[in-house]
């Protein structure tokens, strides 16, 4: 897609604010050196961010005998951001300040049969109201709320086009939320949320090309190409979990067989365990989280079945990650989301070994494979950053769906 001058200016705003968040307080000269932008461009962008109330002047530093340099820092009291991680089994909401620090958090479980769109919208609204109330004054001036929902979404219309695990088709999710929440709303899916989170606050910051592998109930890859998140023509890029790994393999809910997700997503890992030991005490039927946690604990304790399941899962995952490295030639591959966090370093070690067996030597040598360093829920953080990016857009461009009314 052709980049307009306005789009380039907005992307540069992102770059400058990302660097200020990473290195507050900082000078305009340091920002120019870190971003590669000219000092004049940085000075203009800093002026715009000051006018938006997102940063503030915080004094001066000496400059080796020259004029003292003015310092700027994030204005943490300049507004708040809401990130919503809407998953198959829960709703998690976190409230952030402008430095992307968590101020408050709320969780709502979604039980079987609680997946009607109106029900889900009500649970999201309840969780948002809870975090805003819990934050007190810190919840004042909410700039926006980002909502991550599994599946395919239309960002422009706020419609969840297809969420296979709920059998949602063309659900106007932001319209449903607009009756509850009094702030601009932004919709996307976990692949983009995790990629944006890593770009702003994680392992992809400062890198032009990165792949963020999202390992949860579903599996996918958020793509950072040329310094920005790549969404594709229909906002569907990154559906790597539905690429074929095993011909005529396990059936997938997408209608295909042998998808990456069927061997490396949480339900696939449960099936790997059943195949290794059908009566395993590590298996918690109907509970993905408990089974993955039990397996992770078993790996740490040296349980042979748990270790075998981890290696088998990593064998499939490594082949898939090698494909991503060969295709996109990234600087970094980040293993993210709750399954990666549960297994941690043992999974990372096994995946690195498996990737080495499959990836081409030259792109592999240029790529680091790491766990996400983000300490909070990366999906919530990325969703909140959708709202931050929306607030940084010029007036009339990329605005979120403006909701009416207040939290109920």
Secondary structure as the mmCIF struct_conf table of DSSP 4:
data_model
#
loop_
_struct_conf.conf_type_id
_struct_conf.id
_struct_conf.beg_label_comp_id
_struct_conf.beg_label_asym_id
_struct_conf.beg_label_seq_id
_struct_conf.end_label_comp_id
_struct_conf.end_label_asym_id
_struct_conf.end_label_seq_id
HELX_LH_PP_P HELX_LH_PP_P1 UNK A 2 UNK A 4
HELX_RH_AL_P HELX_RH_AL_P1 UNK A 5 UNK A 23
BEND BEND1 UNK A 24 UNK A 25
STRN STRN1 UNK A 26 UNK A 27
HELX_RH_AL_P HELX_RH_AL_P2 UNK A 28 UNK A 35
HELX_RH_AL_P HELX_RH_AL_P3 UNK A 39 UNK A 51
TURN_TY1_P TURN_TY1_P1 UNK A 52 UNK A 53
BEND BEND2 UNK A 54 UNK A 54
STRN STRN2 UNK A 55 UNK A 61
TURN_TY1_P TURN_TY1_P2 UNK A 64 UNK A 65
BEND BEND3 UNK A 66 UNK A 66
HELX_LH_PP_P HELX_LH_PP_P2 UNK A 67 UNK A 68
STRN STRN3 UNK A 69 UNK A 74
TURN_TY1_P TURN_TY1_P3 UNK A 76 UNK A 77
BEND BEND4 UNK A 78 UNK A 78
STRN STRN4 UNK A 80 UNK A 86
BEND BEND5 UNK A 88 UNK A 89
STRN STRN5 UNK A 90 UNK A 97
TURN_TY1_P TURN_TY1_P4 UNK A 98 UNK A 99
STRN STRN6 UNK A 102 UNK A 109
TURN_TY1_P TURN_TY1_P5 UNK A 112 UNK A 113
HELX_RH_AL_P HELX_RH_AL_P4 UNK A 117 UNK A 135
HELX_RH_3T_P HELX_RH_3T_P1 UNK A 136 UNK A 139
BEND BEND6 UNK A 140 UNK A 141
STRN STRN7 UNK A 142 UNK A 149
BEND BEND7 UNK A 150 UNK A 151
STRN STRN8 UNK A 152 UNK A 154
TURN_TY1_P TURN_TY1_P6 UNK A 155 UNK A 158
STRN STRN9 UNK A 159 UNK A 163
TURN_TY1_P TURN_TY1_P7 UNK A 164 UNK A 167
STRN STRN10 UNK A 168 UNK A 171
HELX_RH_AL_P HELX_RH_AL_P5 UNK A 173 UNK A 178
TURN_TY1_P TURN_TY1_P8 UNK A 179 UNK A 180
BEND BEND8 UNK A 183 UNK A 183
STRN STRN11 UNK A 184 UNK A 188
HELX_RH_AL_P HELX_RH_AL_P6 UNK A 190 UNK A 201
BEND BEND9 UNK A 202 UNK A 202
TURN_TY1_P TURN_TY1_P9 UNK A 203 UNK A 206
BEND BEND10 UNK A 208 UNK A 209
STRN STRN12 UNK A 210 UNK A 215
BEND BEND11 UNK A 216 UNK A 218
STRN STRN13 UNK A 219 UNK A 225
TURN_TY1_P TURN_TY1_P10 UNK A 226 UNK A 227
STRN STRN14 UNK A 228 UNK A 230
TURN_TY1_P TURN_TY1_P11 UNK A 233 UNK A 234
BEND BEND12 UNK A 235 UNK A 235
TURN_TY1_P TURN_TY1_P12 UNK A 237 UNK A 238
HELX_RH_3T_P HELX_RH_3T_P2 UNK A 240 UNK A 242
BEND BEND13 UNK A 243 UNK A 243
STRN STRN15 UNK A 244 UNK A 244
BEND BEND14 UNK A 245 UNK A 246
TURN_TY1_P TURN_TY1_P13 UNK A 247 UNK A 248
BEND BEND15 UNK A 250 UNK A 250
STRN STRN16 UNK A 251 UNK A 251
TURN_TY1_P TURN_TY1_P14 UNK A 253 UNK A 254
BEND BEND16 UNK A 255 UNK A 255
STRN STRN17 UNK A 257 UNK A 257
BEND BEND17 UNK A 258 UNK A 258
STRN STRN18 UNK A 259 UNK A 259
TURN_TY1_P TURN_TY1_P15 UNK A 260 UNK A 260
HELX_RH_AL_P HELX_RH_AL_P7 UNK A 261 UNK A 264
BEND BEND18 UNK A 265 UNK A 265
HELX_RH_AL_P HELX_RH_AL_P8 UNK A 266 UNK A 276
TURN_TY1_P TURN_TY1_P16 UNK A 278 UNK A 279
TURN_TY1_P TURN_TY1_P17 UNK A 281 UNK A 282
TURN_TY1_P TURN_TY1_P18 UNK A 285 UNK A 286
HELX_RH_AL_P HELX_RH_AL_P9 UNK A 288 UNK A 301
TURN_TY1_P TURN_TY1_P19 UNK A 302 UNK A 302
HELX_RH_AL_P HELX_RH_AL_P10 UNK A 304 UNK A 328
BEND BEND19 UNK A 331 UNK A 331
STRN STRN19 UNK A 332 UNK A 336
HELX_RH_AL_P HELX_RH_AL_P11 UNK A 337 UNK A 343
TURN_TY1_P TURN_TY1_P20 UNK A 344 UNK A 344
HELX_RH_AL_P HELX_RH_AL_P12 UNK A 345 UNK A 358
BEND BEND20 UNK A 359 UNK A 359
HELX_RH_AL_P HELX_RH_AL_P13 UNK A 361 UNK A 366
STRN STRN20 UNK A 368 UNK A 371
BEND BEND21 UNK A 375 UNK A 376
HELX_RH_AL_P HELX_RH_AL_P14 UNK A 378 UNK A 392
BEND BEND22 UNK A 393 UNK A 393
HELX_LH_PP_P HELX_LH_PP_P3 UNK A 394 UNK A 394
TURN_TY1_P TURN_TY1_P21 UNK A 395 UNK A 396
BEND BEND23 UNK A 397 UNK A 398
HELX_LH_PP_P HELX_LH_PP_P4 UNK A 399 UNK A 400
STRN STRN21 UNK A 401 UNK A 402
HELX_LH_PP_P HELX_LH_PP_P5 UNK A 403 UNK A 403
BEND BEND24 UNK A 405 UNK A 405
#
